[in-house]
């Protein structure tokens, strides 16, 4: 009977750590912080330890949790910071496209192969290239989809 009582304690502690992991993953789904992902992984590592009866002392489990969370954070945080910076740059680029979705008139034939092409938007002239690589004849109307400096990418 004593065996079942001890085994039940291990099971309860394992479920506690799984509960912490689930809560951390729910929080992660609402935030952009990666530290909650480290907390969830640390809790799962500790749950594995509790379920497999590596150590039944709560102090050792808590130490395992904190050490695994810190070690994971040291590896994941630099990666996460790079990814967040890349995402911010892409979002800024998408939101700062001048004349995006505006109509323009081709004033010099756009030919990506020969690196030629100019468009006019409200009287202002820009170099242009096509997004699909197909040439566009002079006088046609195109739509601006992106830019690279003062060169407009059109369709």
C-alpha positions in Angstrom: 0.0 0.0 0.0 2.9 2.3 0.8 4.2 1.8 -2.8 0.9 3.2 -4.2 1.0 6.2 -2.0 4.6 7.1 -3.1 3.8 6.4 -6.7 0.7 8.7 -6.4 2.9 11.5 -5.2 5.1 11.1 -8.2 2.1 11.2 -10.5 0.7 14.3 -8.8 4.0 16.2 -9.1 4.3 15.2 -12.8 0.8 16.6 -13.5 1.7 19.8 -11.7 4.7 20.4 -14.0 2.6 19.5 -17.0 0.0 22.0 -15.8 2.7 24.7 -15.5 3.8 23.9 -19.1 0.3 24.2 -20.4 -0.3 27.5 -18.7 3.1 28.8 -20.1 2.1 27.7 -23.6 -1.2 29.4 -23.4 0.5 32.6 -22.3 3.0 32.2 -25.2 0.1 32.0 -27.6 -1.0 35.5 -26.5 2.4 37.1 -26.4 5.5 37.4 -28.5 7.9 36.6 -25.7 10.0 33.4 -26.0 10.8 33.1 -22.3 7.4 31.5 -21.7 8.4 28.9 -24.3 11.5 28.2 -22.2 9.4 28.0 -19.0 7.1 25.5 -20.7 10.1 23.4 -21.9 11.6 23.5 -18.4 8.4 22.3 -16.9 8.1 19.4 -19.4 11.7 18.4 -18.6 10.9 18.4 -14.9 7.6 16.5 -15.5 9.6 13.9 -17.3 11.9 13.7 -14.3 8.9 13.4 -11.9 7.1 10.7 -14.0 10.2 8.6 -14.3 11.0 8.8 -10.6 14.5 10.2 -11.2 14.1 12.2 -8.0 11.1 12.5 -5.7 12.3 15.6 -3.8 10.4 18.7 -4.7 13.6 20.8 -4.1 15.5 18.9 -6.7 12.6 19.2 -9.2 12.4 23.0 -8.6 16.2 23.3 -9.1 15.9 21.2 -12.3 13.1 23.4 -13.5 15.1 26.6 -13.0 18.3 25.3 -14.4 16.7 23.9 -17.5 14.6 27.1 -18.1 17.7 29.3 -17.8 19.8 27.1 -20.1 17.1 27.0 -22.7 16.7 30.8 -22.4 20.4 31.3 -23.1 20.1 29.3 -26.3 16.6 30.4 -27.5 16.7 34.1 -26.6 19.4 35.2 -29.1 17.6 33.3 -31.9 14.3 34.8 -30.9 15.8 38.3 -30.9 17.1 37.9 -34.4 13.7 36.6 -35.6 11.9 39.4 -34.0 14.2 42.0 -35.6 13.7 40.4 -39.0 9.9 40.4 -38.5 10.0 44.1 -37.5 12.1 45.0 -40.5 9.7 43.2 -42.8 6.6 44.8 -41.2 8.2 48.3 -41.4 9.1 47.7 -45.1 5.5 46.6 -45.9 4.0 49.6 -44.1 6.3 52.2 -45.6 5.9 51.6 -49.3 5.3 55.0 -50.9 2.5 54.9 -53.5 1.6 51.3 -52.7 -1.4 50.1 -54.8 -1.4 53.4 -56.8 -1.8 53.5 -60.5 1.2 54.7 -62.6 1.7 55.4 -66.3 4.8 53.9 -68.0 6.8 56.7 -69.6 9.8 54.5 -70.7 9.3 50.9 -71.6 9.9 48.6 -68.5 12.3 45.8 -69.4 14.0 44.0 -66.5 16.5 42.2 -68.8 17.8 45.6 -70.0 17.4 47.4 -66.7 15.2 50.1 -68.2 11.9 51.6 -67.3 10.3 54.7 -65.8 6.9 55.4 -64.5 5.0 58.6 -63.6 2.9 58.9 -60.5 1.0 62.2 -60.2 3.7 63.9 -62.2 6.6 62.4 -60.2 8.9 60.1 -62.1 10.5 56.9 -60.7 12.6 54.1 -62.1 10.6 50.9 -62.3 10.9 47.2 -62.8 8.1 44.6 -63.1 7.4 42.0 -60.3 6.7 39.3 -62.8 9.7 40.0 -65.1 7.5 40.7 -68.2 8.2 43.9 -70.2 5.6 46.6 -70.2 5.2 49.0 -73.1 5.2 52.7 -72.9 1.8 54.3 -72.2 0.4 51.3 -70.2 -1.0 51.7 -66.7 0.6 49.6 -63.9 0.1 49.3 -60.2 2.9 49.8 -57.6 3.4 46.8 -55.3 6.8 47.5 -53.7 9.9 49.7 -53.9 13.7 49.6 -53.4 14.8 53.1 -52.6 13.4 55.2 -55.5 12.9 52.2 -57.8 9.3 51.0 -57.9 8.2 47.4 -58.4 5.1 47.3 -60.5 2.6 44.8 -61.9 
